[in-house]
Amino acid sequence: MKISVINGSPKGNNSVTLQYIEYLKKRNAADDFSIIHAGQQIRQYEKPGAMDEAITELIGTDLILFAYPVYTSLAPYQLAKFIELIKKHPQAGKLAGKFVSQITTSMHFFDFTAHRYIVENALDLKMKVIEGHSAEMEDLLSAKGQKQLTDYYSRLKFAMKNDITAYTRSNHNVDANFTFERTTAEPDRKSAVAKADTVIVTDCEPENLSLKNMIEEFIDIYPRPVKVVNIGEFRFSGGCMGCTRCAATGDCVYKDGFQDLLRNEIQSSHAMIFAFSVKDHSMGTKFKIYDDRQFCNGHRTVVRGVYSAYIVHGALNTEQNLMDLLEAKAEISETPLTGIACDESQSQSETSESLKKLSLNLDFALKEKWDKPQSFYGIGGMKIFRDLIFVMRGLMKADHRFYKKHGIYDFPQKRKGLIIKMKLIGLLMSIPAVRRKAGNKMTEAILKPYKDVI
Ligand SMILES: Cc1cc2nc3c(=O)[nH]c(=O)nc-3n(C[C@H](O)[C@H](O)[C@H](O)COP(=O)(O)O)c2cc1C
């Protein structure tokens, strides 16, 4: 069997994920593995004609296997760009019917959204998707992890032989091909205001009139000064390379000014609105490079309390994974989501209405200092980070200092009083006579402190 591995890690041969491939390669000598270093060589692939060879290889293979680290809940920017290049290639249609699967390593922090993203794009190309393998970074070091990887590979072959493709809800979400545009161009206005407490971060291109008009309309109705930062115009030196040299100090090795832009122009605001067009089931590659490069903030919620919102051009209603991601992004960074305005209805009046509501909501949040509890995304995600940083505190010094300062190390659970109380109740409840007598008294006892507060 011929397997073309698309290595999405910017670390190339030094990728941890690639070791999972090497492991399989060594134990399956009859299979022919070839590696495309998409992550490390993305600049090469962006050159005119450079994708031809890769596409020819992918067309001629039996299985396309994406191997990549999860980066900010999705694939690394470099791999997202490679996927964009595949989809744009005139021969891309010939990938239809090809088997595709994926292996990731991560800390299991939003690994599922990364997997769904690959599935959705593979389905756009009408490929046959086989369930992937999501490993924790160090799984391969244990016998259990090795068995799981071997099992995945056997299962993969079995699925290919019997044509068993993965069922995902994305099966119902094959490329919405969202192309409608509002055609009336509005005059260019200078929207940056010096002391803005709200920033709109966008990758809007001049010809994207739909998004441009939505941004302009929002600025018109929003009662506060707004500053627009167009990351589409920013010249990134490159995507995050995962070198983790920012871990101790929070300083990135790139000196292209992104850190200053991020900290002085964006993170210093009280509200951030991200304005984008749905692209390849994501916010597009400009926002991907922006998100990945924020790794200089480590796992610190440096913008906690800053409100977030979205202005979206495109059929967001068919993009469940992206919707989950938008919500999750807000939760993880503790930037309460105040709303999403979208033109998915394709009606001018409904779009205007959604912008108006977003404006009202965001203004309310800022005025009232709206305090919103986190959901599972934020709470659950932070527990993973807490455990991770505690173990890695020797390296991730900036994160460690932040976690100590903000009391994020909430373990082992210090609620001794409650633990003892629960033990006592448990002991009593194990006696049948007490259990019978307790009846409604238990509910009463639970409710008592609430009644007192009321
Ligand atoms: C910029 C960046 C973003 C990351 N984002 C995530 C994430 O969202 N979820 C997660 O579980 N791990 C995340 N990680 C950790 C990597 O997925 C993990 O270290 C992976 O095993 C690295 O694999 P590689 O050596 O093949 O690149 C991130 C790492 C970096 C550098």
The ligand as a MOL file (V3000), in Angstrom:
LIG
                    3D

  0  0  0     0  0            999 V3000
M  V30 BEGIN CTAB
M  V30 COUNTS 31 33 0 0 0
M  V30 BEGIN ATOM
M  V30 1 C 1.5150 27.2800 18.7170 0
M  V30 2 C 1.1260 26.0240 19.4360 0
M  V30 3 C -0.2120 25.7820 19.6840 0
M  V30 4 C -0.6130 24.6070 20.3190 0
M  V30 5 N -1.9400 24.3990 20.5260 0
M  V30 6 C -2.3670 23.2560 21.1170 0
M  V30 7 C -3.7570 23.0150 21.3120 0
M  V30 8 O -4.6230 23.8180 20.9550 0
M  V30 9 N -4.1170 21.8590 21.9100 0
M  V30 10 C -3.1970 20.9380 22.3600 0
M  V30 11 O -3.6000 19.9360 22.9340 0
M  V30 12 N -1.8580 21.1280 22.1610 0
M  V30 13 C -1.4210 22.2630 21.5530 0
M  V30 14 N -0.0830 22.4610 21.3420 0
M  V30 15 C 0.8690 21.3900 21.7120 0
M  V30 16 C 1.2470 20.5110 20.5070 0
M  V30 17 O 0.1050 19.9950 19.8590 0
M  V30 18 C 2.0700 19.3110 20.9610 0
M  V30 19 O 3.2040 19.7760 21.6250 0
M  V30 20 C 2.4640 18.4040 19.8030 0
M  V30 21 O 2.7270 17.1140 20.3090 0
M  V30 22 C 3.6900 18.8600 19.0470 0
M  V30 23 O 3.8940 17.9850 17.9650 0
M  V30 24 P 5.0390 18.1530 16.8890 0
M  V30 25 O 6.3320 17.9300 17.6100 0
M  V30 26 O 4.7430 17.0800 15.8930 0
M  V30 27 O 4.9840 19.5120 16.2900 0
M  V30 28 C 0.3560 23.6420 20.7360 0
M  V30 29 C 1.7160 23.9030 20.5180 0
M  V30 30 C 2.1050 25.0830 19.8800 0
M  V30 31 C 3.5680 25.3380 19.6370 0
M  V30 END ATOM
M  V30 BEGIN BOND
M  V30 1 1 1 2
M  V30 2 1 2 3
M  V30 3 2 2 30
M  V30 4 2 3 4
M  V30 5 1 4 5
M  V30 6 1 4 28
M  V30 7 2 5 6
M  V30 8 1 6 7
M  V30 9 1 6 13
M  V30 10 2 7 8
M  V30 11 1 7 9
M  V30 12 1 9 10
M  V30 13 2 10 11
M  V30 14 1 10 12
M  V30 15 2 12 13
M  V30 16 1 13 14
M  V30 17 1 14 15
M  V30 18 1 14 28
M  V30 19 1 15 16
M  V30 20 1 16 17
M  V30 21 1 16 18
M  V30 22 1 18 19
M  V30 23 1 18 20
M  V30 24 1 20 21
M  V30 25 1 20 22
M  V30 26 1 22 23
M  V30 27 1 23 24
M  V30 28 2 24 25
M  V30 29 1 24 26
M  V30 30 1 24 27
M  V30 31 2 28 29
M  V30 32 1 29 30
M  V30 33 1 30 31
M  V30 END BOND
M  V30 END CTAB
M  END
